[in-house]
Amino acid sequence: MCELNIILLRGEEREKVMESVAKIQVEGNSIQLTGILGDKMTVEGSIKEINFSRGEALILSN
């Protein structure tokens, strides 16, 4: 299974906001993240990059 770490980008600042994310659902500027244990988080922004080899997704903060 491929889980991702979610990194929120604010200018030059990088903040890991969630680990072991199994599902990413985008609705407009809202991105809902669901972890492998069912935990959920919603962040505002847009996806910049998903890199499976590094196991991370980069989200640009609004």
Helices and strands as residue ranges (DSSP letters): E 4-10, E 13-27, E 30-35, E 40-51, E 56-61
